[in-house]
């Protein structure tokens, strides 16, 4: 069984990303602040993992105990051409694919969601486990992108930074 919050998160993430990213200046969206990643990198990763996570769920549902390999996110972004794409292209594709993938996910039965695969690091994982992880992954990257965008503001806050001593994960001290 999939918790209703999974669908709420999966359905709203593309729109939230659009609102958050389009509201910011391009320089903030492109600024590399988290181990070389910018908000655009994180957006590209969310789009890339759309294929990964939905694909894993499909394999678990359709195959008998498939083996699932971990991914190398930076390599996938580079090799998949995601880093050459503009923000609008990434957002539009995420919105389209997410709508299709969530509609498909909603058709799965409890039996299908209970099917399992074997992940090379996590061990046994069910289709439902991946659905919950998918929503968690979205929220994690929404939090990351928000923190990245906060970083640009942090640098211009002067002494008011004292009000938020723990809220600037990427600042230089």
HELIX and SHEET records of a PDB file:
HELIX    1   1 UNK A    4  UNK A   22  1                                  19    
HELIX    2   2 UNK A   26  UNK A   30  1                                   5    
HELIX    3   3 UNK A   39  UNK A   62  1                                  24    
HELIX    4   4 UNK A   73  UNK A   79  1                                   7    
HELIX    5   5 UNK A   82  UNK A   84  5                                   3    
HELIX    6   6 UNK A   87  UNK A  105  1                                  19    
HELIX    7   7 UNK A  110  UNK A  114  1                                   5    
HELIX    8   8 UNK A  127  UNK A  154  1                                  28    
HELIX    9   9 UNK A  158  UNK A  164  5                                   7    
SHEET    1   A 3 UNK A  67  UNK A  68  0                                        
SHEET    2   A 3 UNK A 116  UNK A 119  1                                        
SHEET    3   A 3 UNK A 123  UNK A 126 -1                                        
END                                                                             
